[in-house]
Amino acid sequence: MTWRIVVISKRSKLYLKMGYLMVRDFENKVNGIFLQDISHLIIATTEASITVSLMNELQKNKIKLIICDEKGNPAAEMLPYYNSYNTNEKIKAQILWKNNTKADIWQYIVKEKIRKQMLLLHAKNFEKASLLAEYIKEVQPLDSTNRESHAAKVYFNVLFGMDFSRNDDSNANACLNYGYSIILSAVNRSIVAMGYLTQLGIFHDNMFNQFNLSCDLMEPWRILVDKEVCDMNYHVFDKKQKMQLINLLNKKVLIDGKTQYVNQAINIYCQSIIDALNENDVSLIRFPEYEL
């Protein structure tokens, strides 16, 4: 089972040798990591180089490759064209997912997201947790009353102050966005591995967004990032904060009655959503439970 998250933060050369990721640093020291142990490779510096043969092998082993910009923020990721023997059949099924089923599933996802937001506020003894409880009751299919947006405004203002906005150019938002991008990459990896398109969402439908479906499915996982950011020194955004957020994938959560690492739990959760869409049965959805 893949479990290691490898982060390259210094000038180095990455290449393939006998099934191993080899890393040669600027001092000419070489370290090797068995590819089948890796789930994510994050290149967090623009001073690293990587061979095409290694990139090709990463895809064969379904290892998510994330490239960061000059500031160390995730800028791109590599996805394979095909990752399932019957991808064509699955994409045809994805195109035919029923609108009423998608509407019901989005209602469930939004309710679960707001419920977790409420639990985090409650855990931190904020009185407005009760207001989010009311919003949960008001969520309609496809969230036609936009309770998600109303809940988010209350939620973020309580956590980070009345002057906070998700559009601010602040370190708090930098931490949140970095954490969300790590979760999004894991969801992308899961969807592609199952043979479906990340572009075709159930609610998100932005023609410029390559990850509409992933943005839909990741929503209940955002609170895991929110809690981590709240508990860290989010007024600073450097290597320490980034490593804390990357390590969220190694945390343990409860899903479908079993304790799993977040990396594996995301696979189980995404599969349950896909099953619900294919079978038109929302009871198949398995949401994660984690400590807040």
Phi, psi and chi 1 to 4 in degrees:
 res  aa     phi    psi   chi1   chi2   chi3   chi4
   1 MET       -  131.9  173.4 -179.7  150.0      -
   2 THR   -72.2  139.7   58.8      -      -      -
   3 TRP  -150.7  -20.0   59.5  -83.1      -      -
   4 ARG   -84.6  137.7  -61.2 -172.3   68.5  170.6
   5 ILE  -110.0  114.0  -57.4  164.9      -      -
   6 VAL  -100.7  125.9  178.7      -      -      -
   7 VAL  -116.3  123.4 -179.3      -      -      -
   8 ILE  -103.1  113.3  -54.4  -62.0      -      -
   9 SER  -118.1   -2.0   59.3      -      -      -
  10 LYS  -126.2  162.6  -63.3 -179.3  179.6  179.1
  11 ARG   -57.4  124.7  179.0  160.0   55.9   91.7
  12 SER  -164.7  167.3   51.1      -      -      -
  13 LYS  -115.8  131.0  178.8  179.5  179.9  179.7
  14 LEU  -111.2  129.8  -76.1   64.5      -      -
  15 TYR  -150.0  170.4   58.9   96.6      -      -
  16 LEU  -102.0  138.6  175.9   68.5      -      -
  17 LYS  -152.7  113.5 -176.3  177.1 -179.8 -180.0
  18 MET    52.7   45.0  -57.4  -67.3  -70.4      -
  19 GLY    78.9   11.4      -      -      -      -
  20 TYR  -118.1  143.9  -79.6   76.9      -      -
  21 LEU   -80.2  119.1  159.9   64.6      -      -
  22 MET  -105.0  134.0  -53.3  -58.6  -64.7      -
  23 VAL  -123.0  115.7 -179.1      -      -      -
  24 ARG  -106.9  117.5 -175.7 -173.5  -61.0  -84.7
  25 ASP   -88.2 -179.1   65.7   19.3      -      -
  26 PHE   -68.6  -14.3   62.6   92.9      -      -
  27 GLU   -94.2    7.3  -65.1  178.5  -18.7      -
  28 ASN    72.3   16.9 -128.9   23.9      -      -
  29 LYS   -83.1  140.5  -65.0  179.2 -179.2  177.3
  30 VAL  -119.9  132.3  179.0      -      -      -
  31 ASN  -126.2  144.5  -69.8  -67.7      -      -
  32 GLY  -121.1  141.9      -      -      -      -
  33 ILE  -131.2  128.4  -54.7  170.1      -      -
  34 PHE   -63.2  124.7 -169.7   41.9      -      -
  35 LEU   -58.9  -37.1  -77.5  175.6      -      -
  36 GLN   -70.7   -6.8  -67.9 -173.7   12.3      -
  37 ASP   -92.2   -7.3  -71.9  -17.6      -      -
  38 ILE   -99.9  135.3  -56.9  172.2      -      -
  39 SER  -104.5  -37.3   66.5      -      -      -
  40 HIS  -135.7  138.6  -72.4   67.8      -      -
  41 LEU  -118.6  115.7  171.4   59.7      -      -
  42 ILE  -111.9  115.9  -58.1  173.5      -      -
  43 ILE   -96.3  101.5  -57.9 -180.0      -      -
  44 ALA   -98.5   24.0      -      -      -      -
  45 THR  -145.2  149.9  174.8      -      -      -
  46 THR   -90.7    4.5   55.9      -      -      -
  47 GLU   -98.2    6.0  -64.9 -174.1  -36.0      -
  48 ALA   -96.9  153.5      -      -      -      -
  49 SER  -125.0  152.5   63.0      -      -      -
  50 ILE  -140.7  140.0 -178.3  170.7      -      -
  51 THR   -83.3  152.4   64.0      -      -      -
  52 VAL   -64.8  -36.1  174.2      -      -      -
  53 SER   -61.8  -37.7   61.2      -      -      -
  54 LEU   -68.6  -43.5  173.8   58.1      -      -
  55 MET   -59.3  -41.2  -66.1  170.5   66.2      -
  56 ASN   -62.6  -41.3 -176.6   51.6      -      -
  57 GLU   -71.8  -31.7 -155.7   65.0   25.4      -
  58 LEU   -59.6  -42.9  -67.9  174.6      -      -
  59 GLN   -66.9  -40.2  -65.3  -50.9  -58.3      -
  60 LYS   -61.3  -34.0  -71.3 -178.8 -179.5  179.4
  61 ASN   -92.8    9.0  -74.9  -86.2      -      -
  62 LYS    56.1   40.4  -59.0 -179.5 -178.8  179.4
  63 ILE   -95.4  125.2  -61.8  168.6      -      -
  64 LYS   -74.3  123.7  174.4   65.4   67.1  177.2
  65 LEU  -104.7  120.2  172.0   62.6      -      -
  66 ILE  -116.2  127.8  -59.1  173.1      -      -
  67 ILE  -105.4  131.5  -53.1  -65.2      -      -
  68 CYS  -103.9  158.0  -64.0      -      -      -
  69 ASP   -85.9 -169.7   61.1   19.0      -      -
  70 GLU   -66.4  -17.1   67.9  -80.0   -1.3      -
  71 LYS   -94.4   -0.6  -64.3 -179.5 -180.0  178.6
  72 GLY    84.1   12.0      -      -      -      -
  73 ASN   -94.0  140.2  -62.4  -39.8      -      -
  74 PRO   -54.7  128.1  -26.1   35.9      -      -
  75 ALA  -119.0  -26.9      -      -      -      -
  76 ALA  -161.2  161.3      -      -      -      -
  77 GLU  -141.7  157.2   58.1 -175.8   58.5      -
  78 MET  -104.8  127.4 -171.1  167.1   66.2      -
  79 LEU  -122.0  140.6  -65.4  171.6      -      -
  80 PRO   -76.9  154.6   29.4  -35.1      -      -
  81 TYR   -66.1  -41.9  -80.4  131.1      -      -
  82 TYR  -133.7  135.9  -47.7  105.2      -      -
  83 ASN  -141.0   13.5 -136.7  -19.9      -      -
  84 SER  -148.1  144.7  176.1      -      -      -
  85 TYR   -66.1  -25.7   73.1   93.3      -      -
  86 ASN  -119.3   43.1   58.2  -15.6      -      -
  87 THR   -57.3  -41.0  -65.0      -      -      -
  88 ASN   -58.4  -44.1 -173.0   48.8      -      -
  89 GLU   -64.2  -40.1  178.8 -176.6   -9.0      -
  90 LYS   -69.7  -38.1  -69.4  179.3  176.2  179.4
  91 ILE   -66.4  -38.4  -68.2  173.9      -      -
  92 LYS   -60.4  -42.2  -72.8  179.4  179.7  178.6
  93 ALA   -65.9  -38.5      -      -      -      -
  94 GLN   -62.6  -40.5 -176.7  175.1    3.7      -
  95 ILE   -63.8  -29.3  -66.9  170.5      -      -
  96 LEU   -95.6    5.4  -64.5  175.6      -      -
  97 TRP   -53.2  134.8  -74.8  -19.1      -      -
  98 LYS   -73.5  138.7  -66.2 -177.3  178.2  178.6
  99 ASN   -61.7  -39.1  -72.1  -27.0      -      -
 100 ASN   -69.1  -33.0   61.6  -26.2      -      -
 101 THR   -68.6  -43.0  -58.2      -      -      -
 102 LYS   -61.3  -39.9  -69.6 -168.7  -73.6 -173.2
 103 ALA   -63.6  -42.9      -      -      -      -
 104 ASP   -66.9  -41.0  -71.1  -17.0      -      -
 105 ILE   -67.3  -39.7  -71.6  176.4      -      -
 106 TRP   -64.1  -36.1 -177.1 -115.6      -      -
 107 GLN   -60.1  -45.0  178.7 -173.9   24.8      -
 108 TYR   -63.8  -41.9  -89.4   64.0      -      -
 109 ILE   -64.0  -45.3  -71.9  174.4      -      -
 110 VAL   -64.4  -42.5  170.6      -      -      -
 111 LYS   -59.8  -42.4  -79.0 -172.5  171.8 -176.6
 112 GLU   -68.3  -38.6 -178.4   63.8   14.4      -
 113 LYS   -62.0  -48.3  176.8 -176.8  179.1 -179.4
 114 ILE   -65.9  -36.0  -60.8  175.5      -      -
 115 ARG   -61.9  -42.8 -174.3 -178.2   75.1   86.6
 116 LYS   -68.4  -36.6  -76.8 -175.7  165.3   56.0
 117 GLN   -61.3  -42.6  -69.8  174.6  -29.7      -
 118 MET   -61.4  -43.0  176.9 -166.4   70.3      -
 119 LEU   -64.7  -36.5  -69.0  174.8      -      -
 120 LEU   -67.0  -43.9  179.9   55.8      -      -
 121 LEU   -63.2  -40.5  -65.4 -172.5      -      -
 122 HIS   -63.5  -41.7 -178.6   73.7      -      -
 123 ALA   -63.8  -28.5      -      -      -      -
 124 LYS   -96.9   10.9  -67.3 -174.2  173.6  -63.3
 125 ASN    62.7   37.2  -62.8  -45.3      -      -
 126 PHE   -92.0  130.2  -71.2  120.3      -      -
 127 GLU   -64.5  -29.2  -67.0 -179.0    0.3      -
 128 LYS   -72.0    2.8  -71.9 -164.8  175.3 -179.7
 129 ALA   -58.9  -33.7      -      -      -      -
 130 SER   -66.6  -30.2   58.9      -      -      -
 131 LEU   -66.3  -38.5 -179.3   55.7      -      -
 132 LEU   -67.3  -30.7  -92.7   63.3      -      -
 133 ALA   -61.7  -36.1      -      -      -      -
 134 GLU   -69.5  -38.9  -67.4  -59.0  -44.3      -
 135 TYR   -62.0  -36.6  -75.1  147.4      -      -
 136 ILE   -58.2  -41.9  -65.0  172.2      -      -
 137 LYS   -65.8  -23.8  -61.1  175.5 -175.0  176.9
 138 GLU   -95.7   -2.1  -62.1  168.8   -1.9      -
 139 VAL   -70.0  126.9  177.2      -      -      -
 140 GLN  -105.3  166.9  -60.8  -63.2  -46.5      -
 141 PRO   -52.8  135.2  -29.8   37.0      -      -
 142 LEU    61.9   15.6 -147.5   61.8      -      -
 143 ASP    47.4   52.9 -169.6   25.3      -      -
 144 SER   -64.0  -21.7   57.3      -      -      -
 145 THR   -94.6    3.9   56.1      -      -      -
 146 ASN    57.5   42.1 -157.4   22.1      -      -
 147 ARG   -67.2  -28.6  -64.9  -62.9   94.9 -178.0
 148 GLU   -58.0  -46.3 -179.7 -168.7   16.6      -
 149 SER   -66.3  -43.1  177.6      -      -      -
 150 HIS   -62.4  -42.6  -70.7  -73.3      -      -
 151 ALA   -64.9  -40.4      -      -      -      -
 152 ALA   -62.3  -40.3      -      -      -      -
 153 LYS   -62.4  -46.3 -179.9  174.0  177.0   57.5
 154 VAL   -63.8  -46.9  172.3      -      -      -
 155 TYR   -59.3  -52.3  172.2   73.4      -      -
 156 PHE   -70.7  -33.5  -77.7  112.2      -      -
 157 ASN   -68.1  -32.7  -76.3  -18.0      -      -
 158 VAL   -71.2  -43.4  169.6      -      -      -
 159 LEU   -71.0  -41.3  -74.1 -178.0      -      -
 160 PHE  -119.7    3.3  -61.6  105.1      -      -
 161 GLY   106.2  154.9      -      -      -      -
 162 MET   -66.2  -21.8  -67.2  -57.4  -64.5      -
 163 ASP   -87.6   -3.9  -65.7  -28.5      -      -
 164 PHE   -77.3  139.8  177.2   80.3      -      -
 165 SER  -136.5  143.3  168.2      -      -      -
 166 ARG   -67.3  -10.4  -79.2  -71.6  -68.5  130.3
 167 ASN   -94.2   -2.7  -63.6  -41.7      -      -
 168 ASP   -67.7  147.9  -68.6  -17.0      -      -
 169 ASP   -91.4   75.2 -176.2   16.1      -      -
 170 SER  -123.8  163.1   64.1      -      -      -
 171 ASN   -65.7  -33.6  -76.1  -27.7      -      -
 172 ALA   -60.7  -46.0      -      -      -      -
 173 ASN   -67.5  -35.0  -90.2  -37.4      -      -
 174 ALA   -61.8  -42.6      -      -      -      -
 175 CYS   -63.8  -47.0  -69.6      -      -      -
 176 LEU   -60.5  -48.1  -70.3  170.2      -      -
 177 ASN   -64.1  -37.5  -67.8  -23.8      -      -
 178 TYR   -64.2  -46.9 -168.8   89.9      -      -
 179 GLY   -62.5  -42.5      -      -      -      -
 180 TYR   -62.1  -39.2  -65.0  155.0      -      -
 181 SER   -65.5  -33.1   68.0      -      -      -
 182 ILE   -67.9  -44.4  -64.0  -59.5      -      -
 183 ILE   -63.9  -43.5  -63.5  -63.9      -      -
 184 LEU   -58.8  -40.8  179.2   64.8      -      -
 185 SER   -63.4  -37.2   73.3      -      -      -
 186 ALA   -68.5  -38.0      -      -      -      -
 187 VAL   -67.8  -42.5  174.5      -      -      -
 188 ASN   -56.3  -46.0  -73.5  -23.4      -      -
 189 ARG   -58.3  -43.2  176.6  178.4 -178.1  -92.7
 190 SER   -67.1  -45.4 -178.5      -      -      -
 191 ILE   -63.0  -46.0  -68.0  171.2      -      -
 192 VAL   -65.3  -39.5  170.8      -      -      -
 193 ALA   -62.0  -29.3      -      -      -      -
 194 MET   -82.7  -10.6  -71.7 -173.0  -71.5      -
 195 GLY    96.8   17.0      -      -      -      -
 196 TYR  -108.6  165.9  -66.1   88.9      -      -
 197 LEU   -91.3  131.1  -66.3  176.6      -      -
 198 THR   -74.5  -18.6   59.5      -      -      -
 199 GLN   -73.6  -30.3  -66.8   91.1  -23.8      -
 200 LEU   -93.2  101.3  -61.2 -179.2      -      -
 201 GLY   -90.7  177.0      -      -      -      -
 202 ILE  -101.2  -22.5   58.8  178.0      -      -
 203 PHE  -130.6  -54.5  174.6   75.5      -      -
 204 HIS   -63.6  134.5  -71.6   84.1      -      -
 205 ASP  -147.2   49.0 -170.6   26.3      -      -
 206 ASN   -90.9  123.4 -173.2  -31.3      -      -
 207 MET   -64.2  -18.3   64.5 -178.6  -67.2      -
 208 PHE   -98.7   -1.1  -58.1  108.4      -      -
 209 ASN   -99.0  117.6 -175.1    1.2      -      -
 210 GLN   -78.6   -7.2  -60.6  -62.2  -49.0      -
 211 PHE  -128.2   43.7  -52.0  122.8      -      -
 212 ASN   -57.9  -47.8  -75.6  -49.2      -      -
 213 LEU   -65.5  -39.8 -177.9   57.7      -      -
 214 SER   -63.4  -40.0  -51.2      -      -      -
 215 CYS   -63.6  -34.7  -70.4      -      -      -
 216 ASP   -63.3  -51.5  -69.8  -28.0      -      -
 217 LEU   -74.1  -25.0  -90.0   57.4      -      -
 218 MET   -77.6  -12.3   74.1  171.5  -72.8      -
 219 GLU   -51.9  -47.2  -65.2  -64.0  -16.3      -
 220 PRO   -68.5  -10.5  -20.6   34.0      -      -
 221 TRP   -92.2  -12.2  -64.9   91.9      -      -
 222 ARG   -60.9  -34.0  -72.1  179.6 -179.2  -90.3
 223 ILE   -66.8  -26.6  -63.3   80.4      -      -
 224 LEU   -60.6  -41.1 -165.5   66.1      -      -
 225 VAL   -69.8  -44.4  174.9      -      -      -
 226 ASP   -56.0  -45.3  -58.8  -21.0      -      -
 227 LYS   -63.6  -43.7  178.6 -175.4 -177.2  -61.2
 228 GLU   -61.6  -42.3 -167.6   71.9   16.4      -
 229 VAL   -66.8  -41.8  172.8      -      -      -
 230 CYS   -60.5  -35.4  -77.8      -      -      -
 231 ASP   -85.1  -10.4  -67.9  -15.5      -      -
 232 MET  -101.8  177.3   67.3  169.4   58.3      -
 233 ASN   -82.9   85.5  177.9   16.0      -      -
 234 TYR   -80.2    0.2   58.8   79.3      -      -
 235 HIS   -77.2   -9.2  -60.8  -68.2      -      -
 236 VAL  -121.5  142.1  177.8      -      -      -
 237 PHE  -133.0   94.2 -177.8   52.7      -      -
 238 ASP  -139.1 -161.4   58.1   19.2      -      -
 239 LYS   -59.3  -39.0 -177.1  177.9  178.7  179.9
 240 LYS   -61.1  -47.0  179.2 -179.8  178.2 -178.6
 241 GLN   -64.7  -39.6  -79.5   73.6   20.4      -
 242 LYS   -63.7  -42.2  -69.4  174.7 -177.3  177.0
 243 MET   -66.3  -36.3  -69.4  -54.2  -58.6      -
 244 GLN   -60.3  -42.8  -80.6 -175.1 -110.7      -
 245 LEU   -72.4  -38.4  -67.3  166.0      -      -
 246 ILE   -61.8  -38.3  -70.3  170.2      -      -
 247 ASN   -71.1   -5.2  -78.6  -32.1      -      -
 248 LEU   -58.4  -31.0  -77.2  174.6      -      -
 249 LEU   -66.8  -15.8  -65.1  179.5      -      -
 250 ASN   -99.8    2.0  -70.7  -35.9      -      -
 251 LYS   -73.8  159.2  -77.3 -171.6  174.0  -69.0
 252 LYS  -102.4  139.4  -68.3 -177.6  178.1 -179.7
 253 VAL  -134.0  167.6  -61.2      -      -      -
 254 LEU  -104.3  127.2 -175.4   68.1      -      -
 255 ILE  -147.2  133.5 -172.3  166.4      -      -
 256 ASP    53.8   37.2 -159.3   19.0      -      -
 257 GLY    79.8    5.9      -      -      -      -
 258 LYS  -129.8  151.2  -63.5 -179.6 -179.5  179.1
 259 THR   -86.6  127.3  -60.5      -      -      -
 260 GLN  -136.8  155.7  -56.5  -81.7    1.5      -
 261 TYR   -69.9  149.7  -71.1  105.0      -      -
 262 VAL   -52.1  -42.8  166.5      -      -      -
 263 ASN   -52.7  -47.2 -130.2   -9.4      -      -
 264 GLN   -77.6  -36.2 -178.8   61.8   21.9      -
 265 ALA   -62.5  -35.8      -      -      -      -
 266 ILE   -62.3  -38.5  -75.3  175.8      -      -
 267 ASN   -62.0  -44.9  -67.2  -23.7      -      -
 268 ILE   -64.1  -44.6  -64.3  169.7      -      -
 269 TYR   -62.7  -48.9  160.9   74.6      -      -
 270 CYS   -62.0  -40.7  -71.4      -      -      -
 271 GLN   -61.8  -38.0 -176.9   65.3   64.9      -
 272 SER   -66.8  -37.0   76.7      -      -      -
 273 ILE   -66.5  -44.4  -63.9  -73.3      -      -
 274 ILE   -61.2  -42.1  -62.4  -61.4      -      -
 275 ASP   -61.3  -42.3  -70.6  -15.8      -      -
 276 ALA   -62.7  -39.1      -      -      -      -
 277 LEU   -69.4  -40.6  -74.4  160.7      -      -
 278 ASN   -73.1  -32.3  -74.0  -30.0      -      -
 279 GLU   -99.9   -1.9  -58.9  -63.2  -31.0      -
 280 ASN    54.1   46.3  -59.4  -56.1      -      -
 281 ASP  -141.6  100.5 -174.8   -2.9      -      -
 282 VAL   -68.9  -16.3  -65.3      -      -      -
 283 SER   -68.3  -12.6   70.3      -      -      -
 284 LEU   -80.2  -11.5  -63.5  175.6      -      -
 285 ILE   -68.7  135.0  -60.9  174.7      -      -
 286 ARG  -120.7  107.2  -61.7  -68.0  179.8  -97.3
 287 PHE   -89.8  150.2  -72.5  116.3      -      -
 288 PRO   -80.6  152.6   32.0  -36.1      -      -
 289 GLU  -120.3  130.7  -66.1  -67.5  -19.5      -
 290 TYR  -142.5  157.8   43.1   81.3      -      -
 291 GLU   -69.5  131.4 -175.0  179.0  -11.1      -
 292 LEU  -121.5      -  -66.3  170.5      -      -
